[in-house]
Amino acid sequence: MSKTKEQYMADFIKSVKTIDDCIQPYLEQKKELRKEYVDNKWLTKEDIKYTMKAYRLLKDNTDMVELDKVYSDLQELVGDIDGTDE
């Protein structure tokens, strides 16, 4: 007997939960690391935010020239999307 789509979905969720449970201690460790750097005034929260963005760009091997072009094009078309555009 083959599984139904719903059974596969349930299996998927169970697997994701197992992975999430395994990852949780590492997420807490990462949170504590950030807190340590802020508490010791080695970096600000903003420094960490931009450092993590840069890390993800590096990890993904992002083409910065292309990203800058897309960012500039979108900025011209969309403007300030958080509502503070003057």
Secondary structure, DSSP 8 states (H G I E B T S, - for coil): ----HHHHHHHHHHHHHHHHHHHHHHHHHHHHHHHHHHHTTSS-HHHHHHHHHHHHHHHTT--HHHHHHHHHHHHHHH--TTTT--
